[in-house]
Amino acid sequence: MTSGTTEVDVIIIGAGSAGLSAAKELTNQGLNYTIVEGSHRIGGRAYSEEIAPDVWFDLGCSYLHSAEHNPFVAIADDLGVVLGKEYGNFFDGDQQRFYHNRVQLNDADAAACREYFEQCNKAIDNAAKRGEDIAVSDTLDLDSPYAKTFMAHLAELCGGDIDELSTVDLERWVGGSDYPVLNGFGNLIAKWGGDVSVSLNTKVESIDWSAAGVRVETNKGTLTGRAVLITVSTGVLAANHIKFKPGLPDWKSDAIHGLPQGTESKIAVHFNEDVFGPDGRGYHHTWTDDDEGSSFEASLMGQNVAIINTGGRFGIWLEKQGQQAGHDFALEQIANVFGNDIRQSASRSIVTAWYTDPWTLGSYSHALPGQAHQREVLARSIDDQVFFAGEATHIDFGCAIHGAYLSGIRAAQEIKAMLK
Ligand SMILES: Cc1cc2nc3c(=O)[nH]c(=O)nc-3n(C[C@H](O)[C@H](O)[C@H](O)COP(=O)(O)OP(=O)(O)OC[C@H]3O[C@@H](n4cnc5c(N)ncnc54)[C@H](O)[C@@H]3O)c2cc1C
């Protein structure tokens, strides 16, 4: 790590997708930088673990969403990384199945449930198009028998509950195909970012921008630069894990707090045999009169794995109960669809804990009602010294990894223009 006396053009904080794309773009622009990462690895919220031999589970991002607009499609192709392009319509409405009180909805009820999901999405979009940046909960018919499963689904997609989500922020999402990565999205990011020289285990403690240039204090010493680029999550910023001297202006703090980190929790369960059967592969929504419900992917790419998703306040509560509670909940959800016999074949599970992970303090950002404009504000630099990137700063792809990637390039180009 460059420390003390050597001044670089840019100090980049965080080696997730945004920090890594910024580093590559700065190199293209002929600028030098130091990139520091607090944890022991690059990738941030892109991280894969092998749950069984040759079966990879992505604890963070797993899909190249909006694939037709996603720069990681070309990156994966260039690196020879196999994408599950044939599974890109996995989430389409007609692919989804619904189970209430352990019984699959019949065709008529499933059609009514899909219709309700459509109506909800339209109500959110219509409010946003009228310019009403209000809570999603204010737009929905919550008396529907399908409201519970829709709410659980939205909480795991967006990380927040319906009263916490902004209509305008949701409406901006650009749809399209969703490609999984056969051997792990986290592994793809580690491969793509592997040529960037990162100082790992280097935690930034404070940033002094009181004079020209910046002084960044880390657990390994002081760095000086002409500008600093911050890519840590809004959760880390809101928790004041990095101290600013002088403090951040109010408009920037408001943007950080208007875009909190939501929580999506995932629990992967591997089975030592095919418990799903040839027709079981798919995306299932399950809820009972007594539980919160969840949605889960069964055997997406033909493997003996189910991935259960929860989110919002329930996801946080479940994470706080610990690993065993997460495992038990996941098995219960799978058993609700495939029957109790599956329990004997469960060989291993991995339970995520993003809400308490000190390097993220949540899964990804969502705008609070009335705060959708804050993504643009969060992206603005302060006094041509302190620059911001990361998923929360992207307007159309906020919360997604390709939004983080694009934001890193945007910030690097802004810094280049400023230093010129
Ligand atoms: C459960 C889950 C599912 C998801 N699913 C998808 C998906 O399917 N598709 C999709 O597109 N996106 C998905 N996402 C979102 C996606 O993973 C993120 O948007 C993206 O990875 C964020 O990249 P980033 O560079 O903005 O932030 P990060 O990846 O968080 O990078 C910031 C880095 O800063 C480091 N850091 C923090 N504090 C300090 C400090 N004080 N000093 C030094 N370093 C520090 C962190 O360790 C981290 O490595 C998912 C995320 C989660 C958690």
Ligand as a Chemical Component Dictionary entry (heavy atoms), coordinates in Angstrom:
data_LIG
# 
_chem_comp.id                   LIG 
_chem_comp.type                 NON-POLYMER 
_chem_comp.pdbx_formal_charge   0 
_chem_comp.three_letter_code    LIG 
# 
loop_
_chem_comp_atom.comp_id 
_chem_comp_atom.atom_id 
_chem_comp_atom.alt_atom_id 
_chem_comp_atom.type_symbol 
_chem_comp_atom.charge 
_chem_comp_atom.model_Cartn_x 
_chem_comp_atom.model_Cartn_y 
_chem_comp_atom.model_Cartn_z 
_chem_comp_atom.pdbx_ordinal 
LIG C1  C1  C 0 -28.476 -11.126 -1.031  1  
LIG C2  C2  C 0 -28.139 -10.234 -2.203  2  
LIG C3  C3  C 0 -28.642 -10.551 -3.462  3  
LIG C4  C4  C 0 -28.344 -9.732  -4.550  4  
LIG N1  N1  N 0 -28.766 -10.105 -5.793  5  
LIG C5  C5  C 0 -28.399 -9.370  -6.865  6  
LIG C6  C6  C 0 -28.630 -9.862  -8.180  7  
LIG O1  O1  O 0 -29.123 -10.982 -8.366  8  
LIG N2  N2  N 0 -28.271 -9.053  -9.236  9  
LIG C7  C7  C 0 -27.687 -7.824  -9.047  10 
LIG O2  O2  O 0 -27.406 -7.119  -10.030 11 
LIG N3  N3  N 0 -27.395 -7.366  -7.800  12 
LIG C8  C8  C 0 -27.722 -8.120  -6.720  13 
LIG N4  N4  N 0 -27.362 -7.720  -5.468  14 
LIG C9  C9  C 0 -26.741 -6.391  -5.298  15 
LIG C10 C10 C 0 -25.265 -6.348  -5.695  16 
LIG O3  O3  O 0 -24.585 -7.428  -5.111  17 
LIG C11 C11 C 0 -24.684 -5.020  -5.222  18 
LIG O4  O4  O 0 -25.458 -3.955  -5.759  19 
LIG C12 C12 C 0 -23.252 -4.769  -5.670  20 
LIG O5  O5  O 0 -22.452 -5.909  -5.498  21 
LIG C13 C13 C 0 -22.698 -3.582  -4.878  22 
LIG O6  O6  O 0 -21.419 -3.223  -5.347  23 
LIG P1  P1  P 0 -20.725 -1.938  -4.740  24 
LIG O7  O7  O 0 -19.382 -1.843  -5.352  25 
LIG O8  O8  O 0 -21.631 -0.772  -4.837  26 
LIG O9  O9  O 0 -20.611 -2.218  -3.164  27 
LIG P2  P2  P 0 -19.850 -3.381  -2.392  28 
LIG O10 O10 O 0 -19.817 -4.615  -3.192  29 
LIG O11 O11 O 0 -20.457 -3.443  -1.036  30 
LIG O12 O12 O 0 -18.357 -2.821  -2.283  31 
LIG C14 C14 C 0 -17.974 -1.912  -1.276  32 
LIG C15 C15 C 0 -16.712 -2.439  -0.603  33 
LIG O13 O13 O 0 -16.317 -1.512  0.420   34 
LIG C16 C16 C 0 -15.706 -2.237  1.464   35 
LIG N5  N5  N 0 -15.691 -1.422  2.679   36 
LIG C17 C17 C 0 -16.723 -1.128  3.520   37 
LIG N6  N6  N 0 -16.302 -0.333  4.523   38 
LIG C18 C18 C 0 -14.980 -0.094  4.307   39 
LIG C19 C19 C 0 -13.987 0.650   4.994   40 
LIG N7  N7  N 0 -14.264 1.346   6.123   41 
LIG N8  N8  N 0 -12.715 0.662   4.513   42 
LIG C20 C20 C 0 -12.404 -0.031  3.372   43 
LIG N9  N9  N 0 -13.302 -0.761  2.691   44 
LIG C21 C21 C 0 -14.584 -0.792  3.144   45 
LIG C22 C22 C 0 -16.576 -3.486  1.583   46 
LIG O14 O14 O 0 -15.906 -4.541  2.229   47 
LIG C23 C23 C 0 -16.903 -3.785  0.114   48 
LIG O15 O15 O 0 -16.007 -4.741  -0.431  49 
LIG C24 C24 C 0 -27.570 -8.558  -4.372  50 
LIG C25 C25 C 0 -27.026 -8.263  -3.119  51 
LIG C26 C26 C 0 -27.300 -9.110  -2.046  52 
LIG C27 C27 C 0 -26.667 -8.812  -0.712  53 
# 
loop_
_chem_comp_bond.comp_id 
_chem_comp_bond.atom_id_1 
_chem_comp_bond.atom_id_2 
_chem_comp_bond.value_order 
_chem_comp_bond.pdbx_ordinal 
LIG C1  C2  SING 1  
LIG C2  C3  SING 2  
LIG C2  C26 DOUB 3  
LIG C3  C4  DOUB 4  
LIG C4  N1  SING 5  
LIG C4  C24 SING 6  
LIG N1  C5  DOUB 7  
LIG C5  C6  SING 8  
LIG C5  C8  SING 9  
LIG C6  O1  DOUB 10 
LIG C6  N2  SING 11 
LIG N2  C7  SING 12 
LIG C7  O2  DOUB 13 
LIG C7  N3  SING 14 
LIG N3  C8  DOUB 15 
LIG C8  N4  SING 16 
LIG N4  C9  SING 17 
LIG N4  C24 SING 18 
LIG C9  C10 SING 19 
LIG C10 O3  SING 20 
LIG C10 C11 SING 21 
LIG C11 O4  SING 22 
LIG C11 C12 SING 23 
LIG C12 O5  SING 24 
LIG C12 C13 SING 25 
LIG C13 O6  SING 26 
LIG O6  P1  SING 27 
LIG P1  O7  DOUB 28 
LIG P1  O8  SING 29 
LIG P1  O9  SING 30 
LIG O9  P2  SING 31 
LIG P2  O10 DOUB 32 
LIG P2  O11 SING 33 
LIG P2  O12 SING 34 
LIG O12 C14 SING 35 
LIG C14 C15 SING 36 
LIG C15 O13 SING 37 
LIG C15 C23 SING 38 
LIG O13 C16 SING 39 
LIG C16 N5  SING 40 
LIG C16 C22 SING 41 
LIG N5  C17 SING 42 
LIG N5  C21 SING 43 
LIG C17 N6  DOUB 44 
LIG N6  C18 SING 45 
LIG C18 C19 SING 46 
LIG C18 C21 DOUB 47 
LIG C19 N7  SING 48 
LIG C19 N8  DOUB 49 
LIG N8  C20 SING 50 
LIG C20 N9  DOUB 51 
LIG N9  C21 SING 52 
LIG C22 O14 SING 53 
LIG C22 C23 SING 54 
LIG C23 O15 SING 55 
LIG C24 C25 DOUB 56 
LIG C25 C26 SING 57 
LIG C26 C27 SING 58 
# 
